[in-house]
Amino acid sequence: LEWQTSLKVLERIGPPAVEWLCRVCLESGGSRQEGAIRTLGRIGAPEAIPALVHLIERGDWLVPPARALADLAGKGRWPALKAAVPVLRRQIAMWR
């Protein structure tokens, strides 16, 4: 419950929280990682894209990082998402 409350506060903080949330994504696992990923998607900061792409490249949790990237796309961050497209294509091809 404390972690969920912290994530809500970080979401309200917005872009200044992105660097810390990216670190949590890359260094944590399980519900902490998933919560940080989802919060990054809701914040919509393009600075999060490299960390999300890295998670997908290393095979961690394909769906939550992809969903966060989709959230960013929904916020009009298409130019910044161009780097993610080839990585997503490779990962999807591996799942076939």
C-alpha positions as CSV (number, residue, x, y, z in Angstrom):
1,L,0.0,0.0,0.0
2,E,2.9,2.4,0.8
3,W,4.4,1.7,-2.6
4,Q,1.1,2.5,-4.4
5,T,0.8,5.7,-2.5
6,S,4.4,6.7,-3.4
7,L,3.7,6.0,-7.0
8,K,0.6,8.3,-6.9
9,V,2.7,11.1,-5.4
10,L,5.5,10.5,-8.0
11,E,2.9,10.7,-10.8
12,R,1.8,14.1,-9.4
13,I,5.4,15.2,-9.3
14,G,5.6,14.4,-13.0
15,P,8.7,14.8,-15.1
16,P,11.1,15.5,-12.2
17,A,10.4,12.0,-10.9
18,V,11.2,10.3,-14.3
19,E,14.9,9.7,-13.6
20,W,14.3,8.0,-10.3
21,L,11.4,5.9,-11.7
22,C,13.7,4.8,-14.6
23,R,16.2,3.6,-12.1
24,V,13.6,1.6,-10.2
25,C,12.5,0.0,-13.5
26,L,16.1,-1.1,-14.3
27,E,17.2,-2.1,-10.8
28,S,14.0,-3.6,-9.3
29,G,11.7,-6.4,-10.2
30,G,8.2,-7.6,-9.6
31,S,5.5,-5.2,-8.4
32,R,8.0,-2.4,-7.8
33,Q,9.2,-2.6,-11.4
34,E,5.7,-2.9,-12.8
35,G,4.4,0.0,-10.8
36,A,7.3,2.3,-11.9
37,I,6.7,1.3,-15.5
38,R,3.0,2.1,-15.4
39,T,3.7,5.4,-13.6
40,L,6.2,6.4,-16.3
41,G,3.5,5.7,-18.9
42,R,1.0,7.8,-17.1
43,I,3.5,10.7,-16.7
44,G,4.2,10.6,-20.4
45,A,7.8,11.9,-20.3
46,P,9.8,10.9,-23.4
47,E,12.9,10.7,-21.2
48,A,11.6,7.4,-20.0
49,I,11.7,5.8,-23.5
50,P,15.4,4.6,-23.4
51,A,14.8,2.7,-20.1
52,L,11.6,1.2,-21.3
53,V,13.2,0.1,-24.6
54,H,16.1,-1.4,-22.6
55,L,13.7,-3.5,-20.5
56,I,12.2,-4.8,-23.7
57,E,15.6,-5.5,-25.2
58,R,16.7,-7.5,-22.2
59,G,13.5,-9.5,-22.2
60,D,12.0,-8.1,-19.0
61,W,8.3,-7.9,-18.9
62,L,7.5,-7.2,-22.5
63,V,3.8,-6.2,-21.9
64,P,4.2,-3.5,-19.2
65,P,7.0,-1.6,-21.0
66,A,5.1,-1.9,-24.3
67,R,2.0,-0.7,-22.6
68,A,3.9,2.3,-21.1
69,L,5.2,3.1,-24.6
70,A,1.7,2.9,-25.9
71,D,0.6,5.4,-23.2
72,L,3.4,7.7,-24.4
73,A,2.2,7.3,-28.0
74,G,-1.3,8.3,-26.8
75,K,0.2,11.5,-25.4
76,G,1.6,12.5,-28.8
77,R,5.2,11.4,-28.2
78,W,5.5,9.6,-31.6
79,P,8.8,11.3,-32.6
80,A,10.5,10.1,-29.5
81,L,9.1,6.6,-29.9
82,K,10.8,6.0,-33.2
83,A,13.7,4.3,-31.4
84,A,11.3,1.8,-29.8
85,V,9.8,0.5,-33.0
86,P,12.6,-1.8,-34.2
87,V,13.1,-3.2,-30.7
88,L,9.4,-4.0,-30.4
89,R,9.4,-5.6,-33.9
90,R,12.3,-7.9,-32.9
91,Q,10.7,-8.9,-29.7
92,I,7.4,-9.6,-31.3
93,A,9.1,-11.7,-33.9
94,M,10.8,-13.8,-31.2
95,W,7.4,-14.5,-29.6
96,R,6.0,-16.0,-32.8
